[in-house]
């Protein structure tokens, strides 16, 4: 979640090993305020070392997506789908 100019981690999904089309199960609940523009970023990594998950420099960066909660809330079925950018 973007807080000022900084990004604050909200959570982390499970790791799915050896899959070119992963489908994550974990979801995150966030508060939504209509009067505020709240931005989020999702980053996806190819994990090479399952014992050091927080060592992002040791994993391959697959891509990311930035979006506002408003975009999700106003999407059909409240599902936003976009390609990752790298």
Secondary structure, 3 states (H helix, E strand, C coil): CEECCEECCCCCCCCCCCCCCCCCCCCCCCCCCCCCCCEEEEEEEECCCCCCCCCHHHCEEEEEEEEEHHHHHCCHHHCCCCCCEC
